[in-house]
Amino acid sequence: MSDVVEKTLSALPSLLSLDSQPGAGKLSSTSKLGNLIRGITELTSKHEEEKLIIKELASIKEQVASPNTTMRQMKEAMVRAIYCEMLGYQAPFSYIHAVKLAQQGSVLEKRVGYLAVSLFLNESDEFLLLLVNTVLKDLQSTSLMEVCMALTAVSQVFPRDMIPSVLPLVEEKLTHPKEIIRRKAVLALYKFYLIAPNQVQHIHSKFRKALCDKDPGVMTASLHIYLQLVKESPESYKDLTESFVTILRQVLAGKLPMDFNYHSVPAPWLQIQLLRILAHLGKEDQSTSEMMYDVLEESLRRAEMNHNITYAILYECVKSIYTVFPKAELLEKAAKCIGNFVQSPKINLKYLGLKALTYVVTQDANLALPHQMTIIECLDHSDIIIKRATLDLLFRITNAQNVAVIVEKMLAFLRLCTDEYCTVDLVGKVAELAEKYPFIKAKPGS
């Protein structure tokens, strides 16, 4: 058996709590799940996989329907059903048994039941009606594990019309002494805000407390809510600009626990969230933007490591710099960063640079003009995705001075293009430019 399969089999007990017995740190070679995974990895065709999974689903269906099946066996059968669904095969007969496992099992069995419910069901599924009382009971449990499981289920699959029944209990958890409960409560409220914003309007003040929570995980969770709130009504949250700037400074300085780091980059996803929030707050507002210029420059300077995640941070930082009220020095540094991306031999970076420029020209097409020759050179790139992004960008930066050159390049590309979608799109662009600049003469033979 390969090392990858061995690691996968070894990890399943800790992830899914297949066995609560002491010493069950490694999946038994005789377990049904182990045999299923091993069997699938040894197959050579999709047809063989389908035959094996159909046979496995029939075995699971028979087992869960048997009155002699114990809760522990039901738990293991549910994990096998989860695995089959993860591979893209439906196991609808197991859904009701997943709900029953969440209702009646021990803590470890409930954990698998809740996991299965979260994966199997969606917000419109009628089976969720059977789970409401269980969730209400578990939210009031003295067991930390049961409260966590209930909050996770609420944040993933709870339907809109059931929110009023659990909202007071979830709101109460915002002041729980355990940070993991507070964090999960914030994420549950974030889900409520997405599907029924009017039902959580009265607790916006508590979101602010979550932003100032002493646990960085709770604070991070609250940023999901604030990104939505600021996007919808930036004027209502201008007073929090200094707080967001301070948080970003602390992140850049490495003040958060090491658990938040990724490849030695301090809390990269948190940085991206904060940069997006600051972009919305500073748009067309000079006084607010002045509060964030220094931290944006610091973020741009620090994200210079040669790793994909830092490229993502740089991209968001450039977007923020070009969104907030402009500052010439910052715009220059961001433009240099974009130029380095476009000129990079790496396809991913080149594409990222083209997309960044596409975003920049939505603010002001003239900002991309210094890069137009570099952009035109990208039309000769071997990658079709790069070519498409380049054509889109050239179309956006076309003006009366460069239209002849750009249309000529487009027509040259059109003669060699074999992709139908690309051809139709490009013909439409050329026609639109010809209509917009009817008196510009192209070179002979174009």
Phi, psi and omega in degrees: 000139184290161179298323182296315179296318180301316180294321179297314181295325180289330184279335185302318180300319182288328181281321187246001178053052181294328185224125182266004181281148177301141177082009181271047183279348183228139183292130180296140181292344181264357182292151182294322179294319178299317179295321180296312180297316180297319181296320181293320181292340181268355182282158183241357181212158178295324180298318178295322178297316180300317179298317181293317182292320177300318178295320180294318179296323177296321178294317179296316181300318179295320182292314183289337180276345183286133178290346182270358181287127179280167179297324179294318177294325178296322178298314181292323177296324180292323178295321177295321177296320177300316181298318179296318179294324178298332179275357177101010180254137184276140177228061187297334179297339183271352187296314181295326179288330174295318178297316180297323180294321177293332183277320195244346188283176171289180183302314181291323178290321176297324180300314178293321179300314179296319178299315180296317179300316181297326181275324186278319193260158172240176188296339181265003183285132182292337179300335181295334177301328181285346186261351187300310181297324178295317179297316179300318180294317182289330177294336179260006182289155175275351179277122180301320181296317181293320177296317179299316181296318180295317179295322178297315179297318180299320184283349184251317189231004185288130182282161186300316186288352178261355183302314181304331182288333183250346186304314179300322180290321178293317178300321180298329183287350178295341179250016181295143181294337180270127184295328180295326178289316179299319181295315180292327177294319178297317180294325176295318179293327175298316177298317178301319181295323181293321186261340180208070186302327182294338183278349180241014181299328186285351183246023178299327179295329179285335173297323180294325177293323178295325178297329181261013182299145182291339178270124183296334178294320178293316178300317179298318179298323181293336181294332177299316179293315184293330177297319178292314182298314182292323178298321183279325183211076183301327182299330183285348186233019178300328182292346180266000183304314181298323179295315179295321178296317180297318179298316180296322176299316181296321178296312181297329180278359178074030182280346179279159178302155182298337180300337182275350182282152175223116184052046178069006176267124183291117174038063187299320182289329174293319176301316182297317178300314182295321179297322178293318179297314180297325179299317179293321182289326185269354183298124177057029180225101185294314184296320178290320181296324180299334179288340186246357182304313184297316183288330175293319178295320178295319179297319178295322182287321185285333183275060183244009179286151184274075181210150184304321184293327178288331175295322178297319178295316179300319180299313179294324180294318178297317178301318180295317181298323180276355179263318181291174179302128191296143171230121190306314183298317179293319180299321178298314181294322179293320179297320178297320179297316179296319179300320178296322178296310184297325181276355182293142176288345180282129185299317182299318180290321179298316178296318179299320178296319179295319179293322177297318178294324177299321178291319182298318184289344173291335176277315181197112184299332182293338182293337181265352184301324178299341182258008191296326179290321176296321179296315180300323179297334180291344176295338180272003181291148183286338184276125184294328179293319177298318180297317180296316179297323179294316179299318179297318180292318178300320178300321183287331184261007181293136174221184184296334182280326186248002186299321182298314181296316184291317178297322177300316178296320180296317180294322178297319178293322182297324181296332183260353186286133178245355180274122185297315181298314181297321180296312180298316181297318183290321177299319178298319180294315180297318180296320180294319179292322179296325178287325182285326181236069187289341186259006179272125182271131175277166178293151179301138179090355181282000000 
